[in-house]
Amino acid sequence: MAGHSKWANIKRRKGAVDAKRGKIFTRIIKEIIVAARLGGGDPGGNPRLRTAIAAAKAENMPKDNIDRAIKKGTGELEGVTYEEITYEGYGPGGVAVLVESMTDNRVRTVAEVRHAFSKHGGNMGEANCVSWMFNKKGQMVVDKGAIDEDALMDLALEAGAEDVVSEDDSFQVLCAPEDYEQVSEALRGKGVVFVEAGVTMIPQNVVEVTDAKTAAQLMKMLEVLEDNDDVQQVHANFDISDEVMEAIS
């Protein structure tokens, strides 16, 4: 599983994990609206909505914003109807890429995503062309300086996690998607602080990108996709060595 969170690690190092607060809020609000539309406005009976509200609170989103988003989702307030669409394809170097979006205009979004792939040396593919290479997992990222690995492993397994993976500067606690809320709350209750947390897509294997030009193209493509207002998350199955990353920085 080594390297599976390389994109997340690179974004953290660059300080580019949704650096603009407004963009964080926009993505979370969309998730709350869709979760409330699909599962109702009562977080007690809607796990997806509970997770979205927890993410909003973690970002210190005002309660009024959360409440308005829920009401837009349930139809109590007028709002935009968002459609969830996942786009798939290959980036430079044959890297598999999944792009999760929420959009009110699928024609616009597919054109922009396709352009991002083609302009930066990738190819957008058909549905399910790469999604089979990924597994949906709950993931909690913990800074290595915050806790001993054995202690975290004990706490995580006791909480119901499947595994703890050691990465460059962090630990990734992994669990089944349906167990994410239980595991994350149990760890928070034990004082574990997350760098980030959520349900994500974990690749079954990774592609080593060793050529600096290819790596630079790939990074640019992923950044352009991430910057698209309709894109919620981008997942990719690459690994790039620190030496190559330094060469293209």
C-alpha positions as CSV (number, residue, x, y, z in Angstrom):
1,M,0.0,0.0,0.0
2,A,3.1,2.3,0.2
3,G,2.6,5.4,-1.9
4,H,-1.1,5.2,-2.1
5,S,-1.5,8.7,-0.5
6,K,1.3,10.4,-2.4
7,W,-0.9,13.0,-3.9
8,A,-2.3,13.9,-0.5
9,N,1.2,14.1,1.0
10,I,2.5,16.3,-1.9
11,K,-0.5,18.7,-1.4
12,R,0.2,18.9,2.3
13,R,3.9,19.7,1.8
14,K,3.1,22.4,-0.8
15,G,0.5,23.9,1.6
16,A,-2.1,23.4,-1.2
17,V,-4.7,21.3,0.5
18,D,-7.6,23.6,-0.5
19,A,-5.6,26.6,0.5
20,K,-8.5,29.0,0.0
21,R,-11.0,28.6,2.8
22,G,-13.9,29.6,0.6
23,K,-13.2,26.6,-1.6
24,I,-13.2,24.2,1.4
25,F,-16.6,25.6,2.4
26,T,-18.0,25.3,-1.1
27,R,-17.1,21.7,-1.4
28,I,-18.4,20.8,2.0
29,I,-21.7,22.7,1.4
30,K,-22.2,20.8,-1.8
31,E,-21.7,17.5,0.1
32,I,-24.2,18.5,2.8
33,I,-26.8,19.5,0.2
34,V,-26.5,16.3,-1.7
35,A,-26.4,14.2,1.4
36,A,-29.5,15.8,2.7
37,R,-31.3,15.5,-0.6
38,L,-30.5,11.8,-0.9
39,G,-30.9,10.7,2.8
40,G,-33.0,13.4,4.5
41,G,-32.1,16.3,6.7
42,D,-31.9,14.4,10.0
43,P,-28.2,13.6,10.7
44,G,-29.3,11.0,13.2
45,G,-30.6,8.8,10.4
46,N,-28.3,9.9,7.7
47,P,-24.6,8.8,8.1
48,R,-23.4,10.6,5.1
49,L,-24.9,13.8,6.3
50,R,-23.4,13.3,9.8
51,T,-19.9,12.9,8.2
52,A,-20.4,16.0,6.1
53,I,-21.5,18.0,9.2
54,A,-18.5,16.7,11.1
55,A,-16.2,17.9,8.2
56,A,-17.9,21.3,8.3
57,K,-17.4,21.6,12.0
58,A,-13.8,20.6,11.7
59,E,-13.3,23.6,9.4
60,N,-15.2,25.9,11.8
61,M,-18.0,26.5,9.4
62,P,-20.7,28.6,11.0
63,K,-23.8,26.7,12.1
64,D,-26.0,28.9,10.0
65,N,-24.2,27.8,6.9
66,I,-24.6,24.2,7.8
67,D,-28.4,24.6,8.5
68,R,-29.0,26.5,5.2
69,A,-27.2,23.8,3.2
70,I,-29.3,21.1,4.9
71,K,-32.5,23.0,4.1
72,K,-31.4,23.5,0.5
73,G,-30.9,19.8,0.2
74,T,-34.3,18.9,1.7
75,G,-36.1,21.6,-0.4
76,E,-37.0,23.9,2.5
77,L,-34.9,26.6,0.9
78,E,-34.5,27.2,-2.8
79,G,-31.1,26.0,-4.1
80,V,-29.1,24.5,-6.9
81,T,-29.5,20.8,-7.7
82,Y,-26.2,19.1,-7.9
83,E,-25.5,15.9,-9.8
84,E,-22.7,13.5,-8.7
85,I,-20.5,12.4,-11.5
86,T,-17.2,10.5,-11.5
87,Y,-14.8,10.9,-14.4
88,E,-12.1,8.4,-15.1
89,G,-9.0,8.3,-17.2
90,Y,-5.2,8.0,-17.4
91,G,-2.7,10.7,-16.7
92,P,0.9,11.0,-18.0
93,G,2.9,7.8,-17.3
94,G,-0.2,5.6,-17.4
95,V,-1.4,6.8,-14.0
96,A,-5.0,5.9,-13.2
97,V,-7.0,9.0,-12.2
98,L,-10.5,9.3,-10.7
99,V,-12.2,12.7,-10.5
100,E,-15.3,13.0,-8.3
101,S,-17.5,16.0,-9.1
102,M,-20.7,17.6,-8.1
103,T,-22.1,19.8,-10.8
104,D,-25.2,21.7,-11.8
105,N,-24.1,21.6,-15.5
106,R,-22.6,18.3,-16.6
107,V,-21.9,19.6,-20.2
108,R,-19.6,22.3,-18.8
109,T,-17.9,20.0,-16.3
110,V,-17.2,17.1,-18.7
111,A,-15.7,19.6,-21.2
112,E,-13.5,21.1,-18.6
113,V,-12.3,17.8,-17.1
114,R,-11.7,16.3,-20.6
115,H,-9.7,19.5,-21.5
116,A,-7.6,19.1,-18.3
117,F,-6.7,15.5,-19.2
118,S,-5.9,16.2,-22.9
119,K,-3.9,19.4,-22.4
120,H,-1.6,17.8,-19.9
121,G,-0.8,14.5,-21.5
122,G,-3.6,12.4,-20.2
123,N,-6.7,10.7,-21.7
124,M,-10.2,10.7,-20.2
125,G,-11.8,7.2,-20.6
126,E,-15.1,5.5,-20.3
127,A,-16.9,4.8,-17.0
128,N,-15.3,2.0,-15.0
129,C,-12.1,2.1,-17.0
130,V,-10.0,2.6,-13.9
131,S,-12.4,2.6,-10.9
132,W,-11.9,-1.1,-10.5
133,M,-8.3,-0.4,-9.5
134,F,-9.4,1.5,-6.4
135,N,-11.1,0.5,-3.1
136,K,-13.3,2.8,-1.1
137,K,-12.0,3.3,2.4
138,G,-12.3,5.5,5.4
139,Q,-9.0,7.2,6.0
140,M,-7.6,9.3,8.9
141,V,-4.2,10.9,8.5
142,V,-2.1,11.4,11.7
143,D,1.2,13.3,11.9
144,K,4.0,10.9,12.8
145,G,5.3,13.4,15.5
146,A,1.9,13.2,17.3
147,I,1.8,9.6,18.4
148,D,3.8,6.4,18.6
149,E,3.0,3.9,15.8
150,D,2.3,1.0,18.2
151,A,0.1,3.1,20.4
152,L,-1.9,4.3,17.3
153,M,-2.2,0.8,16.0
154,D,-3.6,-0.4,19.4
155,L,-6.1,2.4,19.5
156,A,-7.1,2.1,15.8
157,L,-7.7,-1.7,15.9
158,E,-9.6,-1.4,19.1
159,A,-11.8,1.2,17.4
160,G,-12.5,-1.1,14.5
161,A,-9.9,0.0,11.9
162,E,-8.5,-2.5,9.4
163,D,-4.9,-1.2,9.2
164,V,-2.4,1.5,10.0
165,V,0.0,2.4,7.2
166,S,3.2,4.2,7.7
167,E,3.9,6.9,5.0
168,D,6.6,9.5,4.6
169,D,5.6,11.9,7.4
170,S,2.3,10.5,8.5
171,F,0.3,7.4,9.5
172,Q,-2.9,6.5,7.6
173,V,-5.6,4.7,9.6
174,L,-7.8,2.8,7.2
175,C,-11.2,1.3,7.8
176,A,-14.3,0.2,5.9
177,P,-16.4,3.1,4.7
178,E,-19.4,2.2,6.8
179,D,-17.1,2.1,9.9
180,Y,-15.5,5.6,9.3
181,E,-17.8,7.5,11.6
182,Q,-17.3,5.0,14.5
183,V,-13.5,4.7,14.1
184,S,-12.9,8.5,13.7
185,E,-15.0,9.4,16.7
186,A,-13.4,6.7,18.8
187,L,-9.9,8.0,18.0
188,R,-10.9,11.6,18.5
189,G,-12.2,10.6,21.9
190,K,-8.8,9.2,22.7
191,G,-7.2,12.5,21.8
192,V,-5.9,11.6,18.4
193,V,-5.7,14.6,16.1
194,F,-6.1,14.2,12.4
195,V,-4.2,16.1,9.7
196,E,-7.2,15.2,7.5
197,A,-9.9,12.6,7.5
198,G,-12.7,11.3,5.3
199,V,-13.9,8.6,3.0
200,T,-11.6,8.2,0.0
201,M,-10.5,5.9,-2.8
202,I,-7.3,3.8,-2.2
203,P,-5.5,2.3,-5.2
204,Q,-4.8,-1.4,-5.1
205,N,-1.4,-0.8,-6.6
206,V,0.8,2.2,-7.6
207,V,2.6,3.3,-10.8
208,E,6.2,4.5,-10.3
209,V,6.8,7.8,-12.2
210,T,10.5,8.2,-12.6
211,D,10.8,10.7,-15.4
212,A,10.9,14.3,-14.2
213,K,9.1,15.7,-17.3
214,T,6.3,13.1,-16.9
215,A,6.0,13.8,-13.2
216,A,5.8,17.6,-13.8
217,Q,3.0,17.0,-16.4
218,L,1.1,14.7,-14.0
219,M,1.4,17.2,-11.1
220,K,0.1,20.0,-13.3
221,M,-2.8,17.9,-14.5
222,L,-3.9,17.0,-11.0
223,E,-3.6,20.6,-9.8
224,V,-5.8,21.8,-12.7
225,L,-8.4,19.2,-11.9
226,E,-8.3,20.0,-8.2
227,D,-8.8,23.7,-9.0
228,N,-12.0,23.1,-10.9
229,D,-14.9,24.4,-8.9
230,D,-17.0,21.4,-9.8
231,V,-14.4,18.9,-8.6
232,Q,-14.8,17.5,-5.1
233,Q,-11.9,15.0,-5.0
234,V,-9.1,13.7,-7.2
235,H,-7.6,10.3,-6.7
236,A,-4.6,8.8,-8.5
237,N,-2.4,5.7,-8.2
238,F,1.1,7.1,-8.6
239,D,4.3,7.2,-6.6
240,I,7.1,9.7,-7.2
241,S,10.4,9.6,-5.4
242,D,11.5,12.6,-3.3
243,E,14.5,13.0,-5.7
244,V,12.2,13.5,-8.7
245,M,9.9,15.8,-6.7
246,E,12.8,18.0,-5.8
247,A,13.9,18.1,-9.4
248,I,10.5,19.4,-10.6
249,S,9.9,21.8,-7.6
